[in-house]
Amino acid sequence: MRILIVSSEVAPLAKTGGLADVAGSLPPILEQFGHEVAVCMPKYRAVTEGGFVTEPVGPITILIGSEPVDGAVEKTILPGSRVPVYLIAQDAYFNREGLYDVEGRGYPDNLARFSFFCRGVLRLLENSSWTPDIVHCNDWQTGLIPLLIKTEFNQHPKLANLKTLFTIHNLAYQGLFPAEQIAIAGIGWDQFHIDGVEFWGQISLLKGALVHADYLSTVSQAYSVEIQTEEFGCGLNGILRKRASRLCGIVNGVDYSKWNPELDTFIERNYSAETVSQGKAVNKKELIRQFGLNPECLSKPLIGVVARLAYQKGIDLLVEALPDLLKNDVALTILGTGEFNLEEALSRLARENSGVCGVRIAYDERMAHLIQAGADMFLMPSRYEPCGLTQLYSLKYGTVPIVRKTGGLADTIRDADENPDGNGFVFEESSVSALRDAVSRAVAAFRTTQRWNEIVRRGMAQDFSWTAAARAYEKLYRKILREAEM
């Protein structure tokens, strides 16, 4: 198959989150399976600053509203592979400090920026001798592509027959813009209705893709079901239920070349499943030192948290539960940035419980790895979690996850008190009491060395590599093409 993956960020060229990891990890595996794969993304300042060498492909001019905007297509290679990455370049739009925003404020011209990107991708395909069988789009920034193929280009000799898969990485991010900006995207008013891009009086680029893509996917099976409900559907549950027969969930994979305690260059000592006890002891000692905790914490269960400090992640529940958790004779190390009130509350609790609770308000890649290697348990009390990757890292590092049963957490973590093959501890209710109970059960298991070691080794033996995820995508691509031939 010929597969084009379109994403607004691709690791390692430019990254703000897990989307970039998916877009950077999936293509090389598909290439190894024997497929022809290419990637499209904007050419951000981060690409240039990262030292990635590009070569020109050709100029493009795109109408944004009624104004022609000049840009270009450039090409590089995804590091560690032969996969070409086509970069849609337009300095006024993409040569900026942030990919989507600065200091949390979205750029006011984001509709123009990503309209240029989407139309630039289609212009590239118009001019290329290479035509993909599948165009795999990701999140709202690429949402115009399925819409344009089915509307503006539905009679185009080359583009009309393109088949699209649209992957939702987080339904809460919808690409919402004022209705009066509709001309910027080049969408006609005939698309501004309840079965088109209209969403509560605004334009939703995400909704345009949900309506027009040939198939939809999201990043876990549980999340694909949850988003069809009012609680998790973000107002789009109706259209998702309508398209349920063409919606599926595929759990993201893990890049074990980066997240593997046997290879990890960020941690104090490497270890395997055979040497996990010794390796964890060394890393735990270093983690305790880095966070300024009491040496006595070496004998306590040490809980790690690496998260965006936000309501979605259930961090407010952690704030409320933390004093009681410490009564279980545990210690905590918490790393992350996010909502100011949660940062302040966690910092205050760390000061009040110095020696057993350490908080670092930062994004620190090395420390994230050390927490995975040094902690005994990893806590994720998320209210919703489309996929989640940190619980998968935890399994590989022998750090037992304690998670809320939602989205990808529900798909990947099985409660050790309820399942003979359990690999963690799970709670269902999004409440302080449920969180406390799960931690208490994990602590009780920790006190029984043989049982704890069995849980640790079961987790470390699991394989969440990208190979399985890529095979699932390959199967879905073939299904889309088979149905198109019927």
C-alpha positions in Angstrom: 0.0 0.0 0.0 0.9 3.6 -0.5 0.2 5.5 2.8 0.4 9.3 3.5 0.4 10.2 7.2 -0.6 13.8 7.8 0.1 15.4 11.2 0.6 18.8 12.6 3.6 17.5 14.6 6.0 14.7 14.1 8.8 13.6 16.5 11.6 14.3 16.5 11.1 17.3 14.1 8.6 19.1 16.2 6.7 18.0 19.3 4.3 19.2 21.9 2.8 15.8 22.9 1.9 12.2 22.2 0.6 13.0 18.7 4.1 13.7 17.5 5.3 10.3 18.9 2.6 8.5 17.0 3.3 10.3 13.7 7.0 9.8 14.2 6.9 6.1 15.2 4.2 4.6 13.0 5.7 5.4 9.5 9.0 3.6 9.9 7.2 0.4 11.1 4.8 0.5 8.2 7.8 1.0 5.9 9.4 -2.1 7.4 6.2 -4.1 6.6 6.9 -3.3 2.9 4.6 -0.3 2.4 5.4 3.0 0.6 5.0 5.6 3.3 5.4 9.4 3.4 4.6 12.0 6.0 3.4 15.6 5.7 3.7 18.3 8.4 4.2 22.1 8.6 7.7 23.4 8.5 8.0 25.0 12.0 10.9 27.0 13.3 11.6 23.9 15.5 12.5 22.0 12.3 15.2 24.6 11.4 16.5 25.0 14.9 16.7 21.2 15.3 19.2 21.1 12.5 17.1 19.0 10.1 18.4 19.4 6.6 15.7 20.0 3.9 15.7 20.3 0.2 13.3 22.2 -2.0 10.4 20.5 -3.8 8.7 23.4 -5.3 6.6 26.6 -4.7 2.9 26.6 -3.9 0.3 29.4 -3.8 -2.8 28.9 -1.8 -5.9 31.1 -1.6 -6.7 32.0 2.0 -10.0 33.8 1.8 -9.6 35.8 -1.4 -5.9 36.4 -0.9 -3.2 34.3 -2.6 -0.5 33.3 -0.1 2.8 32.0 -1.3 4.7 29.1 0.3 6.7 26.1 -0.6 7.1 22.4 -0.2 10.4 21.1 1.2 11.5 17.6 1.9 13.6 15.8 4.6 13.9 12.2 5.9 12.5 11.0 9.1 15.5 10.2 11.2 16.4 6.5 11.5 14.4 5.6 8.5 14.0 6.1 4.7 10.5 7.7 5.1 10.3 11.1 3.3 8.8 14.0 5.2 7.2 16.7 3.1 7.2 20.1 4.9 4.6 22.7 4.0 6.6 25.9 4.4 5.2 29.4 4.9 7.3 31.6 7.2 4.6 34.0 8.3 2.5 31.1 9.5 4.9 28.6 10.8 8.2 30.3 11.6 7.1 31.0 15.2 8.0 30.2 18.8 5.2 27.8 19.4 3.4 25.3 17.2 -0.1 26.3 18.1 0.1 29.0 20.8 2.4 31.0 23.0 2.0 30.8 26.8 -1.3 28.9 26.4 -2.9 31.4 24.1 -3.8 30.0 20.7 -2.6 32.1 17.7 -5.5 34.1 16.4 -4.8 33.1 12.8 -4.7 29.3 13.5 -7.6 28.8 11.0 -5.6 30.4 8.2 -2.4 28.6 9.3 -3.9 25.1 9.2 -6.1 25.8 6.2 -2.9 26.7 4.3 -1.4 23.4 5.6 -4.3 21.2 4.6 -4.6 22.8 1.2 -0.8 22.6 0.8 -1.0 18.9 1.3 -3.6 18.5 -1.4 -1.7 20.8 -3.7 1.4 18.6 -3.2 -0.7 15.5 -4.1 -2.1 17.3 -7.2 1.4 18.0 -8.4 3.1 14.7 -7.5 3.4 11.5 -9.5 2.9 9.6 -6.3 -0.7 9.0 -5.2 -1.4 7.4 -1.9 -4.0 4.6 -1.4 -4.7 6.0 2.1 -4.4 9.5 3.6 -4.2 9.1 7.3 -5.1 12.4 9.0 -4.6 13.2 12.7 -6.5 15.6 14.9 -8.3 18.9 14.0 -5.3 20.6 12.3 -5.8 18.1 9.4 -9.6 18.1 9.6 -10.1 20.1 6.4 -8.5 17.3 4.2 -11.3 14.7 4.4 -13.9 17.5 4.0 -12.2 19.1 1.0 -11.8 15.7 -0.7 -15.5 14.9 -0.4 -16.7 18.4 -1.3 -14.5 20.8 -3.3 -12.5 18.1 -4.9 -15.2 15.5 -5.3 -14.8 15.6 -9.1 -11.0 16.0 -9.2 -9.4 13.4 -11.5 -6.7 12.7 -8.9 -8.0 13.7 -5.5 -11.6 12.6 -5.6 -10.9 8.9 -5.1 -8.5 9.3 -2.1 -9.5 7.3 0.9 -9.1 8.9 4.3 -8.7 7.7 7.9 -9.1 10.3 10.6 -7.6 9.6 14.0 -8.9 11.4 17.1 -6.1 11.7 19.7 -8.2 13.9 22.0 -11.7 14.8 21.3 -11.6 17.9 23.5 -9.4 19.7 21.0 -11.8 20.5 18.2 -10.4 23.4 16.1 -13.2 25.8 16.9 -13.4 29.2 15.1 -15.9 32.0 14.7 -18.4 31.4 11.9 -17.6 34.7 10.2 -14.1 33.3 9.4 -15.5 30.5 7.2 -14.2 32.1 4.0 -10.6 31.9 5.4 -10.9 28.1 5.1 -12.5 28.3 1.7 -15.6 26.4 3.0 -18.9 27.3 1.5 -21.9 28.3 3.7 -23.6 25.2 2.4 -21.3 23.3 4.8 -22.3 25.4 7.8 -25.1 23.2 9.2 -25.7 20.6 11.9 -24.5 17.8 9.6 -21.5 19.8 8.4 -18.9 21.9 10.2 -21.4 23.9 12.3 -21.0 23.4 16.1 -23.0 25.6 18.4 -22.7 28.6 16.0 -18.9 28.0 15.4 -16.8 26.2 12.8 -15.4 22.9 14.0 -12.7 21.5 11.8 -12.7 18.3 13.8 -16.4 17.9 13.1 -15.8 18.4 9.4 -13.5 15.4 9.5 -15.8 13.3 11.6 -18.5 13.7 9.0 -16.5 13.3 5.9 -13.6 10.8 6.6 -14.1 7.3 5.2 -13.2 5.8 8.6 -12.5 7.2 12.1 -10.2 5.8 14.7 -9.1 6.8 18.2 -6.2 5.7 20.4 -7.9 3.0 22.5 -10.9 0.8 22.2 -12.4 2.0 25.5 -12.1 5.6 24.4 -13.8 4.9 21.1 -16.9 3.7 23.1 -16.6 6.5 25.7 -16.7 9.3 23.2 -20.1 8.1 22.0 -21.5 9.1 25.4 -22.7 12.4 26.6 -20.1 12.4 29.4 -17.1 12.1 27.1 -18.4 13.1 23.7 -17.7 16.8 24.1 -21.0 17.6 22.3 -20.0 15.4 19.3 -21.4 12.1 20.7 -24.4 12.2 18.3 -22.3 12.2 15.1 -19.9 9.6 16.6 -22.8 7.3 17.3 -24.1 7.8 13.8 -20.6 6.7 12.5 -20.1 4.0 15.1 -19.8 1.3 12.4 -16.8 3.2 11.0 -15.1 4.0 14.3 -12.6 1.8 16.0 -9.9 2.1 18.7 -6.2 1.2 18.3 -3.9 1.6 21.3 -0.7 3.6 20.7 2.6 1.8 20.8 5.7 2.5 22.8 9.1 3.3 21.4 11.2 0.8 23.4 14.4 2.2 22.0 13.8 5.3 24.2 11.7 3.8 27.0 13.5 0.7 28.1 15.3 0.3 31.5 17.9 -1.9 29.8 18.9 0.9 27.4 17.9 4.1 29.1 20.8 6.6 29.3 18.8 8.9 31.6 18.7 6.6 34.6 21.3 5.8 37.3 21.5 2.1 36.6 20.1 0.0 33.8 18.3 -3.2 34.6 16.2 -6.0 33.1 13.4 -8.2 34.5 16.0 -10.5 36.0 17.8 -7.6 37.8 14.9 -5.3 38.5 15.2 -5.5 42.3 18.8 -4.4 42.3 18.4 -1.8 39.5 15.3 -0.2 41.1 17.1 0.1 44.4 19.9 2.1 42.9 17.5 4.3 40.9 15.2 4.8 43.9 18.1 6.0 46.0 19.0 8.5 43.3 15.4 9.6 42.9 15.1 10.2 46.6 18.3 12.2 46.6 17.2 14.3 43.6 13.9 15.2 45.4 15.4 15.8 48.8 13.4 13.1 50.5 14.4 11.4 53.7 16.7 8.4 53.3 14.1 6.4 55.2 11.9 6.6 52.1 14.1 3.8 50.6 12.0 1.3 52.6 8.6 2.9 51.9 6.5 2.4 48.8 7.5 5.3 46.5 4.7 6.6 44.2 5.7 8.5 41.1 3.5 11.0 39.1 4.5 12.5 35.8 1.6 14.4 34.3 0.2 17.6 33.0 -1.2 19.1 36.2 -4.8 19.5 35.1 -8.3 18.6 36.0 -8.5 16.1 33.1 -5.6 14.2 34.7 -7.4 14.0 38.1 -4.6 16.0 39.8 -7.2 17.9 41.9 -8.2 14.4 43.4 -4.5 13.8 44.2 -4.3 17.2 45.9 -7.2 16.3 48.1 -6.1 12.7 48.8 -2.4 13.4 49.3 -2.4 14.0 53.1 -4.3 10.7 53.6 -2.0 8.9 51.2 1.0 9.8 53.3 -0.7 8.2 56.3 -0.2 4.9 54.4 3.5 5.4 55.1 4.3 6.1 51.5 6.4 8.7 49.7 5.6 10.6 46.5 7.6 12.3 43.8 5.6 14.5 41.4 6.7 16.1 38.2 4.8 18.3 35.8 3.4 21.7 34.8 -0.1 22.8 34.2 -2.9 24.7 35.9 -1.6 27.4 38.3 -3.8 26.5 41.2 -2.8 22.9 41.1 0.9 23.7 40.8 0.5 26.0 43.9 -1.5 23.4 45.9 1.0 20.6 45.2 4.0 22.9 46.0 2.3 23.8 49.3 1.7 20.2 50.2 5.3 19.3 49.4 6.5 22.1 51.8 4.2 20.8 54.5 5.3 17.2 54.0 9.0 17.8 53.2 11.0 14.6 53.4 8.2 12.3 52.1 6.7 14.3 49.3 8.7 16.0 46.5 7.2 18.2 43.8 9.0 19.6 40.8 7.1 22.1 38.6 8.9 21.5 35.3 9.1 19.6 32.1 12.2 17.5 32.6 12.8 14.5 30.3 15.6 13.0 32.4 13.6 13.2 35.6 10.6 11.6 33.9 12.7 8.6 33.1 14.3 8.5 36.6 10.8 8.5 38.2 9.8 5.6 36.1 13.0 3.7 37.0 13.1 4.7 40.7 9.4 4.7 41.8 7.7 1.5 43.0 4.2 2.6 41.8 3.0 5.1 39.2 -0.3 7.0 39.8 -2.7 8.1 37.0 -6.1 9.2 38.4 -7.3 10.6 35.0 -10.9 11.6 34.5 -10.4 10.6 30.9 -7.4 9.4 29.0 -7.7 8.7 25.3 -4.7 6.3 25.3 -2.0 7.2 27.9 1.6 6.2 27.4 3.1 6.7 30.8 1.3 3.6 32.2 2.9 1.6 29.4 6.3 3.0 30.2 5.6 2.0 33.9 5.0 -1.6 33.0 8.3 -1.8 31.1 10.1 -0.3 34.1 8.6 -2.6 36.6 6.7 0.3 38.2 3.2 -0.9 39.1 0.5 1.4 37.7 -2.4 2.6 39.8 -5.0 4.0 37.4 -8.6 5.0 37.0 -10.6 2.8 34.7 -11.0 5.0 31.6 -9.9 5.1 28.0 -6.5 3.5 27.3 -5.9 2.9 31.0 -8.9 0.6 31.0 -7.6 -1.2 27.9 -4.1 -1.8 29.2 -4.2 -2.2 33.0 -5.9 -5.1 34.8 -6.5 -5.0 38.5 -4.2 -7.5 40.4 -6.8 -8.1 43.1 -9.4 -9.1 40.5 -7.4 -10.9 37.8 -4.8 -13.7 38.1 -2.8 -11.9 35.3 -3.3 -8.5 36.8 -0.5 -5.9 36.1 -1.7 -3.0 38.3 -4.4 -1.5 40.5 -7.6 0.0 39.0 -10.3 2.2 40.5 -13.6 3.0 38.7 -15.1 6.1 40.5 -13.5 9.4 39.9 -13.3 10.2 43.6 -10.9 10.8 46.4 -12.1 7.7 48.3 -11.7 5.4 45.3 -8.2 6.7 44.7 -7.2 6.2 48.3 -8.6 2.7 48.3 -6.6 1.7 45.2 -3.4 3.1 46.7 -4.1 1.2 49.9 -4.5 -2.0 48.0 -1.3 -1.4 46.1 0.6 -0.7 49.4 -0.8 -3.9 50.9 0.5 -5.9 47.9 3.9 -4.1 48.1 4.3 -5.4 51.7 4.1 -9.0 50.3 7.4 -9.3 48.5 6.7 -12.5 46.5 3.3 -11.3 45.2 4.7 -7.8 44.4 7.5 -9.3 42.4 5.1 -11.4 40.4 3.0 -8.3 39.5 6.2 -6.4 38.5 7.4 -9.2 36.3 4.1 -9.7 34.6 4.1 -6.0 33.6 7.6 -6.1 32.4 6.9 -9.1 30.2 4.1 -7.3 28.2 4.8 -6.0 24.7 3.2 -2.7 23.8 5.7 -2.0 21.0 4.7 -0.2 17.8 4.7 -3.5 15.9 1.2 -4.6 17.2 -0.3 -1.1 16.7 1.1 -0.8 13.2 -0.4 -4.2 12.3 -3.8 -3.0 13.5 -3.5 0.1 11.4 -2.4 -2.0 8.4 -5.5 -4.2 8.8 -7.7 -1.1 9.0 -6.2 0.4 5.9 -6.9 -2.8 4.0 -10.5 -2.8 5.2 -11.0 0.7 4.0 -9.7 -0.1 0.6 -11.7 -3.4 0.3 -14.9 -1.5 1.1 -14.0 1.1 -1.5 -13.8 -1.6 -4.1 -17.3 -2.9 -3.3 
